[in-house]
Amino acid sequence: MAAAENDRTFDPMIYDALLELATRIGGRYVAWADQAPSEAAGGHWRNAGIELRRQVRAVDPDDETAIEAKRAELRALWAAMPVQAPALVA
């Protein structure tokens, strides 16, 4: 467990915060899939949501360093995501 590596107490709520952030991003992908102009575009966004969930499930809920790294990655993704789906290049 990462908390054993230092004197800080590990707060398991950071994993819950990671899951909440992934839920927000996943919801955006669902909205983009629903609004997609084609079946291919909708499939692209559904697959993006599946990949996001796969990546988040791969994070060890007891590894503070891994959780914080994935949270930082997802915070940057969320901050950069437009409300409307970006156009996909064919």
C-alpha distance (Angstrom), angle and dihedral (degrees) to the residues before:
residue distance angle dihedral
M1 . . .
A2 3.80 . .
A3 3.81 93.9 .
A4 3.80 90.1 68.1
E5 3.80 89.0 64.0
N6 3.79 93.8 67.7
D7 3.79 142.1 15.2
R8 3.79 96.6 -98.8
T9 3.77 120.0 103.7
F10 3.79 112.6 -116.4
D11 3.81 111.5 -119.4
P12 3.81 109.2 -150.2
M13 3.81 89.5 -161.1
I14 3.80 88.9 80.3
Y15 3.80 87.6 71.7
D16 3.81 89.7 52.6
A17 3.81 88.6 51.1
L18 3.81 88.8 52.5
L19 3.80 90.5 52.1
E20 3.81 91.8 48.5
L21 3.79 91.8 51.4
A22 3.81 90.6 48.6
T23 3.81 88.8 50.8
R24 3.81 91.0 54.4
I25 3.79 92.3 49.4
G26 3.80 91.6 44.2
G27 3.79 89.4 51.8
R28 3.77 90.0 54.0
Y29 3.81 89.7 52.1
V30 3.82 90.2 50.3
A31 3.81 90.7 51.1
W32 3.80 90.7 48.6
A33 3.82 90.8 49.4
D34 3.81 90.6 50.1
Q35 3.80 91.6 50.2
A36 3.80 95.9 41.5
P37 3.81 115.6 132.6
S38 3.82 92.0 -138.6
E39 3.77 141.1 25.2
A40 3.81 89.4 -112.8
A41 3.80 92.2 54.9
G42 3.80 91.1 46.7
G43 3.78 89.7 51.1
H44 3.78 90.7 50.1
W45 3.81 92.0 56.4
R46 3.82 93.2 43.0
N47 3.80 88.8 52.9
A48 3.81 90.1 48.6
G49 3.81 88.5 56.1
I50 3.80 91.8 48.5
E51 3.81 91.0 50.3
L52 3.81 90.9 48.3
R53 3.80 91.2 53.5
R54 3.81 90.8 47.0
Q55 3.80 91.3 52.9
V56 3.80 93.8 47.3
R57 3.82 92.9 47.9
A58 3.81 88.2 52.8
V59 3.82 91.2 62.4
D60 3.80 112.5 99.4
P61 3.83 106.3 -122.5
D62 3.81 89.2 -146.4
D63 3.82 96.1 51.9
E64 3.79 107.8 89.7
T65 3.80 93.2 -174.2
A66 3.80 93.0 52.8
I67 3.80 92.0 45.6
E68 3.80 93.1 50.5
A69 3.82 91.5 46.9
K70 3.81 92.4 52.2
R71 3.82 91.3 44.2
A72 3.80 90.0 53.4
E73 3.80 90.6 49.0
L74 3.81 92.5 49.1
R75 3.82 93.4 44.4
A76 3.80 88.8 56.0
L77 3.81 90.8 47.1
W78 3.82 92.2 48.9
A79 3.81 92.1 48.2
A80 3.80 90.7 52.0
M81 3.82 97.1 44.8
P82 3.80 115.7 107.0
V83 3.79 119.5 -141.8
Q84 3.80 91.4 -119.3
A85 3.78 120.6 54.2
P86 3.77 114.9 -97.4
A87 3.79 115.4 -115.5
L88 3.77 112.8 -95.5
V89 3.78 118.5 -131.7
A90 3.78 111.2 -129.7
